[in-house]
């Protein structure tokens, strides 16, 4: 884990905790700062606080960034509705509420995890995080997705 400590700037330069943390810690976005605060990795004068806390300046802030979680999706046995499958593609009905591939806060329970649990021959063109994924739809949207089982099919579909 990497820890950064700083004194909140005085006067008008101070503001919401999440904004100050994202300004003071190099490479940290506001959403990443909010996530670290929500997870209890940021303290102000030794106390865990809310992201919306207004700093006045002079407070001691400690930010601990945990090590990254491995990015490779794992096969999971997740119920899924396969509409069609052959040696090149698998067509699946994605339910609303399911994330298509891993992202911030979603490392399990994704459609990619379900597909890896169903077949082990997905295209590698999408990279480690998105094997076989040619297109995606939002988490809260249900619908049909086509996943490529080999690179040739992926290139043709793209």
Secondary structure, DSSP 4 states (H G I P E B T S, - for coil): -EEEEEEPPPGGG--BHHHHHHHHSTT--HHHHHHHHHTT-EEETTEE--TTPBP-S--EEEEEEPPPPP----------EEEEE-SSEEEEEEPTT--SS-BTTBSSS-HHHHHHHH-S---STT-STTTTBS----TT--EEEEEESSHHHHHHH-
